[in-house]
Amino acid sequence: MSAHLSLPERIETYLAERRRLGFELQHMGQALVRFARYVVGAGRKLTI
């Protein structure tokens, strides 16, 4: 995974992979996307 991906991009990549493997992740996927928006909107940075 590229070190240049933003948190929202990393989450979208993660969710796409999980869905490809057969997981639905509707509620958890939405929660992760909202969390990423919150973190970015709050001006915070997370290291992964």
PABA-797345 format. One record per residue (C-alpha): residue in one letter; x, y, z. Coordinates in pm, 1 decimal. Layout:
N
<rest=A, px=X, py=Y, pz=Z>
...
This chain:
48
<rest=M, px=0.0, py=0.0, pz=0.0>
<rest=S, px=128.9, py=340.9, pz=-92.6>
<rest=A, px=233.8, py=572.3, pz=188.7>
<rest=H, px=76.6, py=858.9, pz=-8.5>
<rest=L, px=-284.8, py=747.3, pz=38.2>
<rest=S, px=-503.8, py=959.5, pz=260.4>
<rest=L, px=-705.8, py=801.7, pz=539.7>
<rest=P, px=-1029.9, py=811.1, pz=334.3>
<rest=E, px=-848.4, py=649.3, pz=39.5>
<rest=R, px=-705.9, py=378.2, pz=263.3>
<rest=I, px=-1049.7, py=307.5, pz=407.3>
<rest=E, px=-1206.4, py=287.3, pz=60.4>
<rest=T, px=-930.7, py=47.5, pz=-48.2>
<rest=Y, px=-986.3, py=-165.0, pz=262.6>
<rest=L, px=-1363.7, py=-173.3, pz=213.2>
<rest=A, px=-1330.9, py=-259.0, pz=-156.2>
<rest=E, px=-1104.1, py=-552.5, pz=-70.6>
<rest=R, px=-1337.9, py=-678.0, pz=202.1>
<rest=R, px=-1636.8, py=-653.9, pz=-34.7>
<rest=R, px=-1439.9, py=-838.9, pz=-301.5>
<rest=L, px=-1392.8, py=-1117.0, pz=-46.1>
<rest=G, px=-1768.7, py=-1135.9, pz=6.7>
<rest=F, px=-1828.0, py=-915.6, pz=310.7>
<rest=E, px=-2120.6, py=-671.4, pz=290.7>
<rest=L, px=-1999.9, py=-414.9, pz=548.9>
<rest=Q, px=-2289.9, py=-174.7, pz=499.0>
<rest=H, px=-2307.0, py=-31.8, pz=850.5>
<rest=M, px=-1940.0, py=-71.2, pz=939.2>
<rest=G, px=-1835.5, py=64.0, pz=600.2>
<rest=Q, px=-2049.0, py=372.5, pz=648.5>
<rest=A, px=-1913.9, py=421.2, pz=1000.3>
<rest=L, px=-1553.4, py=399.4, pz=878.5>
<rest=V, px=-1619.4, py=651.3, pz=601.9>
<rest=R, px=-1781.9, py=891.6, pz=851.8>
<rest=F, px=-1487.4, py=845.6, pz=1088.3>
<rest=A, px=-1243.1, py=930.1, pz=809.4>
<rest=R, px=-1440.4, py=1244.0, pz=723.6>
<rest=Y, px=-1441.9, py=1345.9, pz=1090.2>
<rest=V, px=-1066.0, py=1297.8, pz=1125.1>
<rest=V, px=-992.6, py=1494.1, pz=808.0>
<rest=G, px=-1242.9, py=1765.6, pz=899.8>
<rest=A, px=-1090.6, py=1800.0, pz=1245.9>
<rest=G, px=-749.4, py=1853.1, pz=1087.8>
<rest=R, px=-603.8, py=1545.9, pz=1252.5>
<rest=K, px=-357.8, py=1299.1, pz=1107.7>
<rest=L, px=-344.9, py=931.8, pz=1191.5>
<rest=T, px=-51.3, py=705.8, pz=1128.5>
<rest=I, px=-130.2, py=360.0, pz=1005.2>
